[in-house]
Amino acid sequence: MASIGIKDVSKIYNGGVTAVSSVSIDIADGEFIVLVGPSGCGKSTLLRMVAGLEAISEGSVTIGDRVVNEVDPADRDIAMVFQNYALYPHMSVYENLAYGLKNRRTPKAEIDARVAEAARMLELQPYLERKPRALSGGQRQRVAMGRAIVRKPSAFLFDEPLSNLDAKLRVSMRGEIKRLQRRVGTTSIYVTHDQLEAMTLADRLVVLSGGKIEQIGRPLDVYHRPATTFVASFIGSPAMNLVTGELHGSKLALGPALIDLGATVPTQGAVTVGLRAEDLHIHDGTKGDLPFRIDYVEELGSQRLVHGVVGDQPLVAAIPSEIPLPETASLSIATAKLHFFDSKSGQRIDWVGEGAIAASIPAMEVAAS
Amino acid sequence: MYRTRLLDHVILLIGVFIMVAPVVVAFMTSTHEAADIHRNGLSLTWGGYFTETYNTVLTRKGGFTGEITGARMIWNSLILGIGFAAGKIILSMLAAYAIVYFRFKLGTLFFWMIFTTLLLPLEVRILPSYEVMNKLSLTNTYTGLIVPLLASATGTFYFRQFFKSVPEELLEAARIDGAGPFKFFIDILVPLSRTMIAAIFIIMFVYGWNQYLWPTLMTTDERFFTLVRGIKQILLVWVGSNIPDYNEAFALAILAMLPPVMIVMIFQRWFIKGLTESDK
């Protein structure tokens, strides 16, 4: 068990391509960190640099109080779970679990004890003599995790471990990983491109884009206060609506509508406005603030996603399925739930009105549409 | 589903007949006496001299020095065949391992250099090879018989392709599990290549077993004669007024066939298993 320090780490390939640029993350002992981002954002490269499978071009990685830049992967005291499991196909489950320990000259009795313990935790006892090919995907993934657990390393590294599983299994394995990590309390770094996995698993999220950190924070903080438009559109499903608006004093012009914010935002003029689909309320006729033309509806069962346009900007609203859809609709949103981003840099703009939880939808002026 | 019809069986039977009939004729003829064969030619019936002929072939000391027996020749052939196949596999696996897993300068160039030698048959370099062996006074030794033939472009190429198909993550998992280059090779790659090894072993054993020109050149001492050479030796008697021992030649030919057939039968099961098992 150990903390992990990633300090100004960069990966620059021979051709001059920068995959990861100057990333710093401090990971506390026992923390579950999820690196999330679209494919090609450098999250796997970063993980592999921590594992020692890629050379670190710049910066330093510390595990515990040891700088491990030049340390062999085997000596970094880490264990890794791969996307395609990477089980040794010719070895039985038992041998797969024991291989790492055997290479470290662990006494036979202790190997047996540790394998038995891991097998019990992961409910693998009936399969110990089987070869990996005789196991299902979920069982293989459990073996891969068992291989990490038996070593009792200071850190677990997960490289998209669930992406080869079907949707149902993914949900149950997600729970299992979380439970297991709580139980053994090992510091973990988990890479995924699935924002839902990231939200549910992480103690803290690291959102990466183009090799740079967009935001680090607890899942709910990231969800409620995305630092950039990238994070806003990446975290949460459906993605946050990003529309362009214009600020005039304490008023926001959004398409044909004018909304009184009740406070000024520290910027004026063109701005990117973020609206969560689930914060939008739908009204019959023109009772709401934003005139909304419905395009089509996606029924999800518990809720429905209504796609439409405000002015000429597309918008999605998530509404409970009980509410009947009006012919002509309009939307309203609590001003406190509005997010503002710089229209050029995409950086979040904090303002005083946000976070002030509105008890009811405050009165808003309805602009002539 | 396709239903097997009578015609299919007929076609298969014709195939079996074409393949097996010559062998049966050779075997049947080998049980006759030499004079009988000389008079009546090949025969399809049982001659009744099976034990005598095969006993003679295996145990009678013959040749110019009177020291070489059929059993001895089989032994020599086995040494050549197995040494040849095993040596080629070990050498080409190691070469392929180096080419695939170690990024050294000009690695690709070396690979293609090895690969282009595929185009040259053994016979092209047989005289220089002989010259070298002669200078090292390795003629009439098993070493001289086997070693010069070991470098194998075919084997290296097959193993290279196979190693390239082994998932990269397996290497990474092994590295994290604390397996060094040597351990990874022995513990992971060799067991994974079992079926590939079986396939190459079949090909190379038969190739080595059937070598004729190189053993002829390398061995003048009869103690090192291989079976394939022995058969030829028997027919050489023709020069005199003797009737050549046709029966013995046929018996030797049958004997020469047995080990490769057995090897193919033993390894074939692995071979097919390897082809049908999907994941590595």
Interface residues (C-beta under 8 A of the other chain):
Chain A: A51 G52 L53 D72 P73 A74 I78 A79 M80 F82 Q83 N84 A86 L87 Y88 P89 H90 Y99 G100 N103 R104 R133 R147
Chain B: P167 E169 L170 E172 A173 A174 R175 I176 D177 G178 A179 K183 D187 I188 P191 L192 R194 E277 S278 D279 K280
